Amino acid sequence: MEDLAKTPHLLLFTSKGQRYLPLVGRNYWAIGRSKDNDCAIPDHCISRNHAILQCTETGEFLLIDLGSRNGTFVNDRRVGIPVTLRNGDNITFGKTQVEFYCPAVDQLKESEEESLERDTIVLHERRLMSVMVVDMRNFTTLARQLDDDLLSCLIGNWFREAGEIIRQSGSWVDKYIGDAVMAIWFHGEKEVKKGDLLRIFQAVNEINLMTKKLSQEHPVPFELSIGAGINTGYAMVGNTGSGDHPDYTAIGDTVNAAFRLESATKELKLDIAVGEPTYRYFADLQPVQNLFKEYTVILKGYEQPTLTYGVTFEALEKFLTTAKNTTSE
């Protein structure tokens, strides 16, 4: 019983009694009515793919609702954005009550004064990073044409598989935003290795292939596609939330520009838009000059024109094949 108390787990209260789900051995768990989920709950009020529980590198657990019809509630408050769980939190999926147990997360939480002091310090930590924003195209149109269960299943699978691809590339999903994900990769203090950027491009390419595969596995009215913005630079990282609801993320112009670059791909009729700082770090790789085209765009919220480099997924695959053979970084 002592080991059980120390092991992170969910305790589900069902009509057939209590169920115990250990949260060990991996860093995310899918929750929903479908049997394909890690935690399948036979509750008709729960969506087929209802939510995701994600364990961060710091040992905290994030609960992410996947746009479920009846919502997810933590301590009677509906989850709109990813929520950091605390030991003993009460969670509601449909009509199913769940309790979250992880005594270790309490050890991560210092006194309120120490926490505020720590957050102030961390918030002012300036790091060199690359930010990637990937958005599912025409999601609003898709949402109007699919029933809620199918839409929930589709977006749930997309979030889950995109998150796995990003984790395998050395990052994590920093934000789930509607129909988009944001991820960040930290670099050295002043150096960005070409190999780091190639891993980011490979992740984008794999997410594109995964998205197309989902089109074949679900009865969608048109082929699913994505757009991506990638930008590199310095940004502030730290906890932008409160002591009870921390939100460890990156903020600053580098992050904002990545979102704007993703939006610019629609105007440019391309798949990926890369910021000029990112481009400079891999511009000498072959065959960059033949595949990445230079454009000048007006990004929303920016007064001055911005230089960007755009590419299609077809051209990106050619670049990755050649670049991997010319660098050992």
PAKEKE-517394 format. One record per residue (C-alpha): residue number from 1; y negated, x, z negated. Coordinates in nm, 3 decimals, decimal comma, m for minus. Layout:
<sites>
<site resi="NUM" Y="Y" X="X" Z="Z"/>
...
</sites>
This chain:
<sites>
<site resi="1" Y="0,000" X="0,000" Z="0,000"/>
<site resi="2" Y="m0,232" X="0,291" Z="m0,067"/>
<site resi="3" Y="m0,183" X="0,425" Z="0,289"/>
<site resi="4" Y="m0,246" X="0,075" Z="0,426"/>
<site resi="5" Y="m0,575" X="0,054" Z="0,240"/>
<site resi="6" Y="m0,688" X="0,385" Z="0,388"/>
<site resi="7" Y="m0,587" X="0,306" Z="0,746"/>
<site resi="8" Y="m0,855" X="0,134" Z="0,958"/>
<site resi="9" Y="m0,724" X="m0,207" Z="1,056"/>
<site resi="10" Y="m0,799" X="m0,568" Z="1,139"/>
<site resi="11" Y="m0,648" X="m0,844" Z="0,926"/>
<site resi="12" Y="m0,610" X="m1,169" Z="1,119"/>
<site resi="13" Y="m0,569" X="m1,501" Z="0,945"/>
<site resi="14" Y="m0,363" X="m1,730" Z="1,170"/>
<site resi="15" Y="m0,174" X="m2,056" Z="1,130"/>
<site resi="16" Y="0,147" X="m1,851" Z="1,104"/>
<site resi="17" Y="0,009" X="m1,623" Z="0,835"/>
<site resi="18" Y="m0,166" X="m1,289" Z="0,828"/>
<site resi="19" Y="m0,142" X="m1,032" Z="1,108"/>
<site resi="20" Y="m0,213" X="m0,662" Z="1,066"/>
<site resi="21" Y="m0,355" X="m0,456" Z="1,355"/>
<site resi="22" Y="m0,386" X="m0,081" Z="1,282"/>
<site resi="23" Y="m0,684" X="0,086" Z="1,449"/>
<site resi="24" Y="m0,534" X="0,429" Z="1,507"/>
<site resi="25" Y="m0,401" X="0,635" Z="1,795"/>
<site resi="26" Y="m0,677" X="0,552" Z="2,045"/>
<site resi="27" Y="m1,049" X="0,481" Z="2,058"/>
<site resi="28" Y="m1,073" X="0,125" Z="2,189"/>
<site resi="29" Y="m0,888" X="m0,205" Z="2,158"/>
<site resi="30" Y="m0,918" X="m0,512" Z="2,380"/>
<site resi="31" Y="m0,922" X="m0,850" Z="2,207"/>
<site resi="32" Y="m0,862" X="m1,187" Z="2,368"/>
<site resi="33" Y="m0,627" X="m1,470" Z="2,455"/>
<site resi="34" Y="m0,451" X="m1,287" Z="2,738"/>
<site resi="35" Y="m0,124" X="m1,114" Z="2,655"/>
<site resi="36" Y="m0,257" X="m0,800" Z="2,827"/>
<site resi="37" Y="m0,493" X="m0,737" Z="2,534"/>
<site resi="38" Y="m0,418" X="m0,491" Z="2,257"/>
<site resi="39" Y="m0,488" X="m0,773" Z="2,014"/>
<site resi="40" Y="m0,371" X="m1,097" Z="2,179"/>
<site resi="41" Y="m0,477" X="m1,405" Z="1,983"/>
<site resi="42" Y="m0,324" X="m1,741" Z="2,087"/>
<site resi="43" Y="m0,640" X="m1,941" Z="2,017"/>
<site resi="44" Y="m0,758" X="m2,177" Z="2,295"/>
<site resi="45" Y="m1,118" X="m2,126" Z="2,178"/>
<site resi="46" Y="m1,098" X="m1,755" Z="2,261"/>
<site resi="47" Y="m1,164" X="m1,620" Z="2,611"/>
<site resi="48" Y="m0,885" X="m1,437" Z="2,792"/>
<site resi="49" Y="m1,084" X="m1,115" Z="2,752"/>
<site resi="50" Y="m1,308" X="m1,187" Z="2,458"/>
<site resi="51" Y="m1,427" X="m0,861" Z="2,303"/>
<site resi="52" Y="m1,373" X="m0,485" Z="2,274"/>
<site resi="53" Y="m1,357" X="m0,279" Z="1,957"/>
<site resi="54" Y="m1,459" X="0,082" Z="2,022"/>
<site resi="55" Y="m1,430" X="0,380" Z="1,787"/>
<site resi="56" Y="m1,707" X="0,634" Z="1,842"/>
<site resi="57" Y="m1,685" X="1,011" Z="1,810"/>
<site resi="58" Y="m1,845" X="0,984" Z="1,465"/>
<site resi="59" Y="m1,571" X="0,752" Z="1,338"/>
<site resi="60" Y="m1,777" X="0,434" Z="1,347"/>
<site resi="61" Y="m1,644" X="0,112" Z="1,503"/>
<site resi="62" Y="m1,849" X="m0,088" Z="1,755"/>
<site resi="63" Y="m1,770" X="m0,453" Z="1,827"/>
<site resi="64" Y="m1,870" X="m0,561" Z="2,180"/>
<site resi="65" Y="m1,857" X="m0,922" Z="2,297"/>
<site resi="66" Y="m1,765" X="m0,953" Z="2,667"/>
<site resi="67" Y="m1,972" X="m1,261" Z="2,740"/>
<site resi="68" Y="m1,720" X="m1,496" Z="2,582"/>
<site resi="69" Y="m1,783" X="m1,868" Z="2,604"/>
<site resi="70" Y="m1,770" X="m1,942" Z="2,231"/>
<site resi="71" Y="m1,907" X="m1,609" Z="2,119"/>
<site resi="72" Y="m1,813" X="m1,352" Z="1,857"/>
<site resi="73" Y="m1,959" X="m1,367" Z="1,506"/>
<site resi="74" Y="m1,991" X="m1,098" Z="1,240"/>
<site resi="75" Y="m2,071" X="m1,234" Z="0,894"/>
<site resi="76" Y="m2,172" X="m1,563" Z="1,062"/>
<site resi="77" Y="m2,418" X="m1,393" Z="1,298"/>
<site resi="78" Y="m2,347" X="m1,409" Z="1,670"/>
<site resi="79" Y="m2,296" X="m1,076" Z="1,843"/>
<site resi="80" Y="m2,541" X="m1,031" Z="2,129"/>
<site resi="81" Y="m2,536" X="m0,652" Z="2,153"/>
<site resi="82" Y="m2,276" X="m0,401" Z="2,028"/>
<site resi="83" Y="m2,260" X="m0,417" Z="1,647"/>
<site resi="84" Y="m2,150" X="m0,138" Z="1,415"/>
<site resi="85" Y="m1,890" X="m0,277" Z="1,174"/>
<site resi="86" Y="m1,884" X="m0,211" Z="0,800"/>
<site resi="87" Y="m1,582" X="m0,215" Z="0,572"/>
<site resi="88" Y="m1,508" X="m0,575" Z="0,470"/>
<site resi="89" Y="m1,704" X="m0,742" Z="0,753"/>
<site resi="90" Y="m1,586" X="m1,094" Z="0,840"/>
<site resi="91" Y="m1,539" X="m1,153" Z="1,214"/>
<site resi="92" Y="m1,485" X="m1,484" Z="1,393"/>
<site resi="93" Y="m1,321" X="m1,509" Z="1,737"/>
<site resi="94" Y="m1,309" X="m1,874" Z="1,838"/>
<site resi="95" Y="m1,140" X="m2,042" Z="1,540"/>
<site resi="96" Y="m0,967" X="m1,726" Z="1,423"/>
<site resi="97" Y="m1,095" X="m1,542" Z="1,115"/>
<site resi="98" Y="m1,061" X="m1,165" Z="1,099"/>
<site resi="99" Y="m1,150" X="m0,907" Z="0,837"/>
<site resi="100" Y="m1,231" X="m0,546" Z="0,922"/>
<site resi="101" Y="m1,110" X="m0,272" Z="0,687"/>
<site resi="102" Y="m1,214" X="0,091" Z="0,712"/>
<site resi="103" Y="m1,318" X="0,247" Z="0,380"/>
<site resi="104" Y="m1,405" X="0,570" Z="0,563"/>
<site resi="105" Y="m1,708" X="0,411" Z="0,731"/>
<site resi="106" Y="m1,859" X="0,353" Z="0,388"/>
<site resi="107" Y="m1,851" X="0,727" Z="0,335"/>
<site resi="108" Y="m2,057" X="0,769" Z="0,652"/>
<site resi="109" Y="m2,329" X="0,555" Z="0,502"/>
<site resi="110" Y="m2,552" X="0,741" Z="0,259"/>
<site resi="111" Y="m2,801" X="0,588" Z="0,022"/>
<site resi="112" Y="m3,080" X="0,397" Z="0,195"/>
<site resi="113" Y="m3,336" X="0,667" Z="0,122"/>
<site resi="114" Y="m3,112" X="0,948" Z="0,247"/>
<site resi="115" Y="m3,018" X="0,744" Z="0,552"/>
<site resi="116" Y="m3,379" X="0,682" Z="0,646"/>
<site resi="117" Y="m3,459" X="1,052" Z="0,602"/>
<site resi="118" Y="m3,158" X="1,151" Z="0,812"/>
<site resi="119" Y="m3,240" X="0,901" Z="1,086"/>
<site resi="120" Y="m3,596" X="1,031" Z="1,108"/>
<site resi="121" Y="m3,464" X="1,383" Z="1,159"/>
<site resi="122" Y="m3,200" X="1,281" Z="1,413"/>
<site resi="123" Y="m3,442" X="1,063" Z="1,605"/>
<site resi="124" Y="m3,649" X="1,373" Z="1,675"/>
<site resi="125" Y="m3,357" X="1,575" Z="1,806"/>
<site resi="126" Y="m3,439" X="1,668" Z="2,166"/>
<site resi="127" Y="m3,138" X="1,728" Z="2,389"/>
<site resi="128" Y="m3,081" X="1,819" Z="2,752"/>
<site resi="129" Y="m2,860" X="1,551" Z="2,902"/>
<site resi="130" Y="m2,758" X="1,363" Z="3,213"/>
<site resi="131" Y="m2,779" X="0,984" Z="3,205"/>
<site resi="132" Y="m2,572" X="0,761" Z="3,431"/>
<site resi="133" Y="m2,634" X="0,389" Z="3,477"/>
<site resi="134" Y="m2,376" X="0,188" Z="3,673"/>
<site resi="135" Y="m2,445" X="m0,174" Z="3,765"/>
<site resi="136" Y="m2,216" X="m0,434" Z="3,923"/>
<site resi="137" Y="m2,389" X="m0,572" Z="4,232"/>
<site resi="138" Y="m2,453" X="m0,944" Z="4,287"/>
<site resi="139" Y="m2,323" X="m1,033" Z="3,942"/>
<site resi="140" Y="m2,550" X="m1,339" Z="3,909"/>
<site resi="141" Y="m2,410" X="m1,484" Z="4,232"/>
<site resi="142" Y="m2,059" X="m1,403" Z="4,117"/>
<site resi="143" Y="m2,115" X="m1,575" Z="3,781"/>
<site resi="144" Y="m2,222" X="m1,895" Z="3,955"/>
<site resi="145" Y="m1,909" X="m1,910" Z="4,169"/>
<site resi="146" Y="m1,639" X="m1,821" Z="3,914"/>
<site resi="147" Y="m1,520" X="m2,026" Z="3,619"/>
<site resi="148" Y="m1,589" X="m1,882" Z="3,275"/>
<site resi="149" Y="m1,233" X="m1,768" Z="3,203"/>
<site resi="150" Y="m1,198" X="m1,580" Z="3,530"/>
<site resi="151" Y="m1,544" X="m1,426" Z="3,495"/>
<site resi="152" Y="m1,469" X="m1,316" Z="3,139"/>
<site resi="153" Y="m1,138" X="m1,164" Z="3,247"/>
<site resi="154" Y="m1,301" X="m0,982" Z="3,536"/>
<site resi="155" Y="m1,597" X="m0,835" Z="3,351"/>
<site resi="156" Y="m1,375" X="m0,753" Z="3,053"/>
<site resi="157" Y="m1,137" X="m0,553" Z="3,272"/>
<site resi="158" Y="m1,430" X="m0,381" Z="3,444"/>
<site resi="159" Y="m1,593" X="m0,281" Z="3,114"/>
<site resi="160" Y="m1,264" X="m0,161" Z="2,971"/>
<site resi="161" Y="m1,161" X="0,047" Z="3,273"/>
<site resi="162" Y="m1,510" X="0,187" Z="3,330"/>
<site resi="163" Y="m1,520" X="0,292" Z="2,965"/>
<site resi="164" Y="m1,185" X="0,469" Z="2,997"/>
<site resi="165" Y="m1,299" X="0,658" Z="3,308"/>
<site resi="166" Y="m1,618" X="0,767" Z="3,135"/>
<site resi="167" Y="m1,431" X="0,881" Z="2,824"/>
<site resi="168" Y="m1,191" X="1,089" Z="3,032"/>
<site resi="169" Y="m1,490" X="1,258" Z="3,198"/>
<site resi="170" Y="m1,620" X="1,383" Z="2,865"/>
<site resi="171" Y="m1,868" X="1,113" Z="2,768"/>
<site resi="172" Y="m1,866" X="0,765" Z="2,618"/>
<site resi="173" Y="m2,028" X="0,433" Z="2,698"/>
<site resi="174" Y="m2,361" X="0,445" Z="2,519"/>
<site resi="175" Y="m2,457" X="0,089" Z="2,616"/>
<site resi="176" Y="m2,294" X="m0,223" Z="2,756"/>
<site resi="177" Y="m2,580" X="m0,418" Z="2,911"/>
<site resi="178" Y="m2,487" X="m0,748" Z="3,071"/>
<site resi="179" Y="m2,320" X="m0,632" Z="3,392"/>
<site resi="180" Y="m2,397" X="m0,260" Z="3,354"/>
<site resi="181" Y="m2,293" X="0,043" Z="3,153"/>
<site resi="182" Y="m2,493" X="0,348" Z="3,051"/>
<site resi="183" Y="m2,336" X="0,682" Z="2,961"/>
<site resi="184" Y="m2,480" X="1,020" Z="2,864"/>
<site resi="185" Y="m2,348" X="1,375" Z="2,892"/>
<site resi="186" Y="m2,497" X="1,647" Z="2,673"/>
<site resi="187" Y="m2,561" X="1,992" Z="2,821"/>
<site resi="188" Y="m2,652" X="2,328" Z="2,670"/>
<site resi="189" Y="m3,001" X="2,393" Z="2,538"/>
<site resi="190" Y="m3,135" X="2,509" Z="2,874"/>
<site resi="191" Y="m2,839" X="2,513" Z="3,112"/>
<site resi="192" Y="m2,666" X="2,245" Z="3,317"/>
<site resi="193" Y="m2,335" X="2,361" Z="3,463"/>
<site resi="194" Y="m2,241" X="2,244" Z="3,809"/>
<site resi="195" Y="m1,900" X="2,152" Z="3,676"/>
<site resi="196" Y="m2,061" X="1,905" Z="3,435"/>
<site resi="197" Y="m2,239" X="1,727" Z="3,719"/>
<site resi="198" Y="m1,925" X="1,722" Z="3,933"/>
<site resi="199" Y="m1,743" X="1,544" Z="3,650"/>
<site resi="200" Y="m2,020" X="1,283" Z="3,640"/>
<site resi="201" Y="m2,000" X="1,230" Z="4,017"/>
<site resi="202" Y="m1,622" X="1,207" Z="3,993"/>
<site resi="203" Y="m1,656" X="0,941" Z="3,721"/>
<site resi="204" Y="m1,892" X="0,737" Z="3,940"/>
<site resi="205" Y="m1,652" X="0,765" Z="4,232"/>
<site resi="206" Y="m1,356" X="0,653" Z="4,019"/>
<site resi="207" Y="m1,551" X="0,354" Z="3,886"/>
<site resi="208" Y="m1,626" X="0,255" Z="4,245"/>
<site resi="209" Y="m1,258" X="0,275" Z="4,341"/>
<site resi="210" Y="m1,161" X="0,082" Z="4,029"/>
<site resi="211" Y="m1,417" X="m0,188" Z="4,113"/>
<site resi="212" Y="m1,278" X="m0,230" Z="4,463"/>
<site resi="213" Y="m0,927" X="m0,254" Z="4,319"/>
<site resi="214" Y="m1,038" X="m0,537" Z="4,090"/>
<site resi="215" Y="m1,155" X="m0,723" Z="4,401"/>
<site resi="216" Y="m0,796" X="m0,725" Z="4,522"/>
<site resi="217" Y="m0,653" X="m0,828" Z="4,186"/>
<site resi="218" Y="m0,884" X="m1,126" Z="4,124"/>
<site resi="219" Y="m0,972" X="m1,426" Z="4,347"/>
<site resi="220" Y="m1,337" X="m1,327" Z="4,396"/>
<site resi="221" Y="m1,556" X="m1,474" Z="4,676"/>
<site resi="222" Y="m1,663" X="m1,129" Z="4,801"/>
<site resi="223" Y="m1,572" X="m0,764" Z="4,749"/>
<site resi="224" Y="m1,713" X="m0,626" Z="4,428"/>
<site resi="225" Y="m1,941" X="m0,324" Z="4,449"/>
<site resi="226" Y="m2,156" X="m0,108" Z="4,224"/>
<site resi="227" Y="m2,474" X="0,095" Z="4,234"/>
<site resi="228" Y="m2,551" X="0,399" Z="4,021"/>
<site resi="229" Y="m2,852" X="0,599" Z="3,907"/>
<site resi="230" Y="m2,815" X="0,951" Z="3,765"/>
<site resi="231" Y="m3,092" X="1,153" Z="3,606"/>
<site resi="232" Y="m3,107" X="1,479" Z="3,411"/>
<site resi="233" Y="m3,364" X="1,597" Z="3,161"/>
<site resi="234" Y="m3,461" X="1,607" Z="2,797"/>
<site resi="235" Y="m3,453" X="1,294" Z="2,582"/>
<site resi="236" Y="m3,470" X="1,204" Z="2,216"/>
<site resi="237" Y="m3,138" X="1,114" Z="2,059"/>
<site resi="238" Y="m3,071" X="0,949" Z="1,726"/>
<site resi="239" Y="m3,042" X="0,625" Z="1,538"/>
<site resi="240" Y="m3,290" X="0,367" Z="1,661"/>
<site resi="241" Y="m3,143" X="0,087" Z="1,447"/>
<site resi="242" Y="m3,171" X="0,004" Z="1,079"/>
<site resi="243" Y="m2,959" X="0,141" Z="0,798"/>
<site resi="244" Y="m2,730" X="m0,164" Z="0,813"/>
<site resi="245" Y="m2,715" X="m0,176" Z="1,192"/>
<site resi="246" Y="m2,739" X="0,177" Z="1,334"/>
<site resi="247" Y="m2,779" X="0,223" Z="1,707"/>
<site resi="248" Y="m2,718" X="0,585" Z="1,805"/>
<site resi="249" Y="m2,863" X="0,626" Z="2,152"/>
<site resi="250" Y="m3,094" X="0,824" Z="2,378"/>
<site resi="251" Y="m3,449" X="0,718" Z="2,452"/>
<site resi="252" Y="m3,725" X="0,855" Z="2,672"/>
<site resi="253" Y="m3,838" X="0,894" Z="3,030"/>
<site resi="254" Y="m3,512" X="1,057" Z="3,140"/>
<site resi="255" Y="m3,323" X="0,743" Z="3,038"/>
<site resi="256" Y="m3,580" X="0,501" Z="3,181"/>
<site resi="257" Y="m3,579" X="0,680" Z="3,516"/>
<site resi="258" Y="m3,198" X="0,654" Z="3,541"/>
<site resi="259" Y="m3,224" X="0,274" Z="3,516"/>
<site resi="260" Y="m3,504" X="0,266" Z="3,774"/>
<site resi="261" Y="m3,310" X="0,490" Z="4,010"/>
<site resi="262" Y="m3,013" X="0,255" Z="3,995"/>
<site resi="263" Y="m3,244" X="m0,033" Z="4,092"/>
<site resi="264" Y="m3,385" X="0,178" Z="4,377"/>
<site resi="265" Y="m3,040" X="0,202" Z="4,540"/>
<site resi="266" Y="m3,078" X="m0,161" Z="4,651"/>
<site resi="267" Y="m3,409" X="m0,085" Z="4,822"/>
<site resi="268" Y="m3,268" X="0,228" Z="4,984"/>
<site resi="269" Y="m2,946" X="0,045" Z="5,082"/>
<site resi="270" Y="m2,744" X="0,329" Z="4,931"/>
<site resi="271" Y="m2,484" X="0,349" Z="4,655"/>
<site resi="272" Y="m2,619" X="0,630" Z="4,436"/>
<site resi="273" Y="m2,969" X="0,757" Z="4,366"/>
<site resi="274" Y="m3,003" X="1,096" Z="4,194"/>
<site resi="275" Y="m3,317" X="1,219" Z="4,023"/>
<site resi="276" Y="m3,484" X="1,536" Z="4,154"/>
<site resi="277" Y="m3,408" X="1,731" Z="3,830"/>
<site resi="278" Y="m3,037" X="1,652" Z="3,869"/>
<site resi="279" Y="m3,038" X="1,749" Z="4,235"/>
<site resi="280" Y="m3,188" X="2,091" Z="4,165"/>
<site resi="281" Y="m2,888" X="2,186" Z="3,949"/>
<site resi="282" Y="m2,633" X="2,141" Z="4,229"/>
<site resi="283" Y="m2,847" X="2,173" Z="4,544"/>
<site resi="284" Y="m2,684" X="2,503" Z="4,645"/>
<site resi="285" Y="m2,336" X="2,354" Z="4,663"/>
<site resi="286" Y="m2,199" X="2,281" Z="5,007"/>
<site resi="287" Y="m2,233" X="2,041" Z="5,185"/>
<site resi="288" Y="m2,513" X="1,889" Z="4,974"/>
<site resi="289" Y="m2,789" X="1,915" Z="5,231"/>
<site resi="290" Y="m2,588" X="1,726" Z="5,492"/>
<site resi="291" Y="m2,485" X="1,440" Z="5,264"/>
<site resi="292" Y="m2,762" X="1,383" Z="5,006"/>
<site resi="293" Y="m3,076" X="1,256" Z="5,180"/>
<site resi="294" Y="m3,426" X="1,290" Z="5,036"/>
<site resi="295" Y="m3,636" X="0,978" Z="4,975"/>
<site resi="296" Y="m3,967" X="0,896" Z="4,813"/>
<site resi="297" Y="m3,965" X="0,573" Z="4,613"/>
<site resi="298" Y="m4,200" X="0,384" Z="4,386"/>
<site resi="299" Y="m4,008" X="0,317" Z="4,066"/>
<site resi="300" Y="m4,107" X="0,018" Z="3,858"/>
<site resi="301" Y="m4,339" X="0,125" Z="3,576"/>
<site resi="302" Y="m4,428" X="0,456" Z="3,742"/>
<site resi="303" Y="m4,770" X="0,508" Z="3,900"/>
<site resi="304" Y="m4,678" X="0,810" Z="4,110"/>
<site resi="305" Y="m4,410" X="0,817" Z="4,384"/>
<site resi="306" Y="m4,076" X="0,962" Z="4,274"/>
<site resi="307" Y="m3,857" X="1,196" Z="4,476"/>
<site resi="308" Y="m3,490" X="1,100" Z="4,478"/>
<site resi="309" Y="m3,176" X="1,193" Z="4,664"/>
<site resi="310" Y="m2,946" X="0,918" Z="4,784"/>
<site resi="311" Y="m2,586" X="0,910" Z="4,898"/>
<site resi="312" Y="m2,315" X="0,660" Z="4,989"/>
<site resi="313" Y="m1,975" X="0,658" Z="4,821"/>
<site resi="314" Y="m1,816" X="0,764" Z="5,148"/>
<site resi="315" Y="m2,041" X="1,071" Z="5,163"/>
<site resi="316" Y="m1,988" X="1,137" Z="4,791"/>
<site resi="317" Y="m1,612" X="1,166" Z="4,839"/>
<site resi="318" Y="m1,667" X="1,425" Z="5,112"/>
<site resi="319" Y="m1,902" X="1,617" Z="4,885"/>
<site resi="320" Y="m1,657" X="1,614" Z="4,591"/>
<site resi="321" Y="m1,370" X="1,736" Z="4,806"/>
<site resi="322" Y="m1,571" X="2,030" Z="4,938"/>
<site resi="323" Y="m1,759" X="2,113" Z="4,616"/>
<site resi="324" Y="m1,441" X="2,139" Z="4,407"/>
<site resi="325" Y="m1,317" X="2,409" Z="4,641"/>
<site resi="326" Y="m1,638" X="2,613" Z="4,617"/>
<site resi="327" Y="m1,697" X="2,622" Z="4,241"/>
<site resi="328" Y="m1,477" X="2,712" Z="3,947"/>
<site resi="329" Y="m1,726" X="2,597" Z="3,681"/>
</sites>
